[in-house]
Amino acid sequence: MFKHVEFLILTFLAALTTHGYGAETGFLTKEVRVDGTTYLYQVFVPKQWTADEKWPVIFFLHGAGERGSDGVQQTREGLPEILRSRLDFPAIVVMPQCARGTWWGESAMEKQAFAALDQSMQSFNGDPNRLYLTGLSMGGYGTWAFGYKYPEKFAALVPVCGGVTTRRTRLVAPKWHPSSMAPENPYQETATGIGNVPVWAFHGDMDRSVPVEESRKLTEALKASGGNVRYTEYPGVPHNSWDRAYAEAELIPWLLSQKKGAP
């Protein structure tokens, strides 16, 4: 019964994303072709969008549970939930989808995700000086990874319950580190790469999927290196810290106030 209801919901969402809530606004299903493969992704366009101005863009990376190829699952958790009740949300939101059995740091997934971003920036007049990166869980790992690898691209980062090492202590870093060797201190290495890009990280202290120590160590490393960092830790909250994080009243205003090149 539950699977049937879930299928109907996803079918309804797919219909909404295909047609949007209006002409080229709302949740829109788009596709991008990379190295012979077609990938579906979502882009949210606010109802007040106009081509006459530049728009801030939020690049959202979903978690492991939303992987697939339907182009819809990535709208189920986190920031996309906020968008459903705020069709006047003041930014473009680009939501690629990671394939099953992979993660954002895999070369093909990174390539298709950024292709979707670039295509959306061009189609909807995105402002490259107001491009923001956020993600939850596996997407939080992707946020730290891409923030480290491409700090010049983003005006701010919001990693939610992410990290740079897995629970089994196997370093994720070699998958995105430019060297074939893992850094001696992946937290400090990540902080050094991110530099002064503003970061606001979130984590629940009862997270059993991604240890809270990941966010603690990363934000402490950023502070030690003189980075621009805020950290919010939720007492008693398990892995799903994203519902609270994305609902924070100050988060979106803080995020959209950041601009590349600003002091």
C-alpha positions in Angstrom: 0.0 0.0 0.0 2.8 2.4 1.0 4.7 1.7 -2.2 1.6 2.3 -4.2 1.0 5.7 -2.5 4.6 6.6 -2.9 4.4 5.8 -6.6 1.4 8.0 -7.0 3.1 10.9 -5.2 6.2 10.6 -7.3 4.1 10.5 -10.5 2.3 13.6 -9.4 5.5 15.3 -8.6 6.9 14.3 -12.0 3.9 15.9 -13.6 4.4 19.0 -11.7 8.0 19.2 -12.6 7.3 18.5 -16.2 4.9 21.4 -16.5 6.0 23.6 -13.7 3.6 25.8 -11.7 3.6 28.3 -14.6 5.5 29.1 -17.7 9.1 28.0 -16.9 8.7 28.5 -13.2 8.3 26.1 -10.2 10.0 22.7 -10.3 11.1 21.9 -13.9 12.5 18.7 -15.2 15.5 19.2 -17.4 18.1 17.0 -19.0 21.8 17.2 -19.8 23.9 14.9 -22.0 27.4 14.2 -20.9 29.8 11.7 -22.5 26.9 10.0 -24.3 24.7 9.6 -21.3 21.5 11.6 -20.6 20.9 12.7 -17.0 17.7 14.2 -15.6 17.8 16.9 -13.1 15.5 19.4 -11.4 15.7 23.2 -11.4 13.4 25.4 -9.3 12.6 28.7 -10.8 10.7 31.2 -8.5 7.4 32.5 -9.8 8.7 36.0 -9.9 11.6 35.1 -12.2 12.4 37.4 -15.0 15.2 37.4 -17.6 15.7 41.1 -17.0 17.9 40.6 -13.9 20.7 38.3 -12.6 19.5 35.7 -10.1 21.3 34.0 -7.1 21.7 30.3 -7.6 21.8 27.5 -5.0 23.4 24.2 -6.0 21.8 21.5 -4.0 23.3 18.0 -3.5 21.0 15.3 -2.2 21.8 12.4 0.1 22.4 8.7 -0.6 18.8 7.7 -0.2 17.7 9.9 -3.2 20.1 8.4 -5.7 18.7 7.1 -9.0 17.9 8.2 -12.5 14.2 9.3 -12.3 15.0 13.0 -11.9 12.5 13.3 -9.1 13.8 11.6 -5.9 16.3 14.4 -5.2 13.3 16.7 -4.5 12.1 14.6 -1.5 14.4 15.8 1.3 16.0 19.0 2.6 15.9 22.3 0.8 13.4 21.2 -1.9 10.8 20.7 0.8 11.1 24.4 1.7 10.6 25.3 -1.9 7.2 23.6 -2.2 5.7 26.0 0.3 7.6 29.0 -1.0 7.1 29.4 -4.7 8.4 32.9 -4.3 11.7 31.6 -2.9 14.3 34.3 -4.0 16.7 32.1 -5.8 17.2 29.5 -8.6 17.9 26.1 -7.1 19.6 23.4 -9.2 19.2 19.8 -8.1 21.2 17.2 -10.0 20.7 13.5 -9.2 23.5 11.1 -8.4 23.3 7.5 -9.8 22.9 4.5 -7.6 26.1 3.0 -6.3 28.1 6.2 -6.7 28.7 9.4 -4.9 29.2 13.1 -5.9 33.0 12.7 -5.9 33.0 10.2 -8.7 34.2 11.7 -11.9 31.1 11.1 -14.0 28.8 12.3 -11.3 30.8 15.5 -10.7 30.8 16.1 -14.4 27.1 15.7 -14.9 26.2 17.7 -11.8 28.3 20.7 -12.9 27.0 20.4 -16.5 23.4 20.7 -15.1 24.6 23.7 -13.0 26.2 25.4 -16.0 23.2 24.8 -18.2 20.8 26.2 -15.6 23.1 29.3 -15.0 22.8 30.1 -18.7 19.1 29.3 -19.1 17.9 31.3 -16.1 20.4 34.1 -16.0 22.3 33.0 -12.9 24.7 35.3 -11.2 28.1 33.7 -10.9 29.0 36.0 -8.0 26.1 34.7 -6.0 26.4 30.9 -6.5 26.0 28.9 -3.3 26.6 25.2 -2.6 24.8 23.1 -0.1 24.0 19.4 0.5 22.9 16.9 3.1 24.6 13.7 4.3 26.3 12.3 1.1 25.5 15.8 -0.3 27.2 17.3 2.7 30.3 15.2 1.8 30.0 16.6 -1.7 29.7 20.1 -0.4 33.0 19.8 1.5 34.6 18.1 -1.5 33.5 20.6 -4.2 34.1 23.5 -1.8 37.7 22.3 -1.4 38.2 21.6 -5.0 36.5 24.7 -6.5 36.6 27.4 -3.9 36.7 30.1 -6.6 33.2 29.1 -7.8 31.2 29.6 -4.7 30.1 32.6 -2.6 29.3 30.3 0.4 28.9 26.7 1.5 26.3 25.0 3.7 27.2 21.4 4.5 24.6 19.5 6.5 25.7 16.4 8.4 28.6 15.8 6.0 32.3 15.2 6.4 35.5 14.0 4.6 36.0 10.5 6.1 33.6 7.6 6.3 32.5 5.8 9.4 34.9 3.0 8.6 37.7 5.7 8.8 38.5 5.0 5.1 39.4 8.4 3.7 37.0 9.8 1.2 39.6 12.5 0.4 41.6 10.5 -2.3 38.5 10.5 -4.5 38.6 14.2 -4.8 42.1 15.2 -3.7 44.3 16.3 -6.6 47.1 14.0 -5.3 47.0 10.2 -5.4 48.0 10.2 -1.8 45.6 10.9 1.0 46.5 14.1 3.0 48.0 13.5 6.5 45.2 15.7 8.0 42.2 15.7 5.7 40.4 18.2 7.9 43.2 20.8 7.7 43.7 20.1 4.1 40.0 20.7 3.4 40.1 23.9 5.4 43.2 25.2 3.6 41.5 24.5 0.2 38.3 26.3 1.2 40.2 29.3 2.5 37.9 32.3 3.2 34.8 31.1 1.5 32.0 31.6 4.1 30.8 28.3 5.6 27.8 27.5 7.8 27.8 23.9 8.8 25.1 21.9 10.6 25.1 18.5 12.4 23.1 16.6 15.1 25.2 15.3 18.0 23.4 12.0 18.0 24.1 11.2 14.3 24.8 7.5 13.9 25.4 7.6 10.2 27.9 10.5 9.9 29.7 11.1 13.2 29.3 14.6 14.5 33.1 14.7 15.0 33.4 15.2 11.2 31.7 18.6 11.3 33.4 19.5 14.6 36.9 18.8 13.2 36.2 20.5 9.9 34.9 23.7 11.5 37.7 23.8 14.1 40.2 23.4 11.2 38.6 26.3 9.4 38.7 28.5 12.6 42.4 27.5 13.1 43.2 28.6 9.6 41.4 31.9 9.9 38.4 30.8 7.8 34.9 32.4 7.8 32.9 29.7 9.5 29.7 29.3 11.6 28.7 26.0 13.1 25.3 24.9 14.5 25.1 21.6 16.4 21.7 20.2 17.5 21.7 18.4 20.9 19.8 15.1 20.8 19.2 15.2 17.0 20.1 12.1 14.9 21.1 11.9 11.3 18.2 14.0 10.0 19.5 17.4 11.0 18.5 18.9 7.6 14.9 19.5 8.5 16.0 21.9 11.2 18.9 23.3 9.4 17.1 24.4 6.3 14.2 25.7 8.4 16.6 28.1 10.3 15.2 31.6 10.0 18.6 33.1 9.5 20.0 30.6 7.0 18.6 31.7 3.7 19.0 35.5 4.4 22.6 34.8 5.5 23.3 32.7 2.5 21.9 35.1 -0.1 23.8 38.0 1.5 27.1 36.4 0.6 28.8 37.5 -2.6 32.1 36.5 -4.2 34.8 39.2 -3.7 33.0 40.8 -0.8 35.0 41.5 2.4 
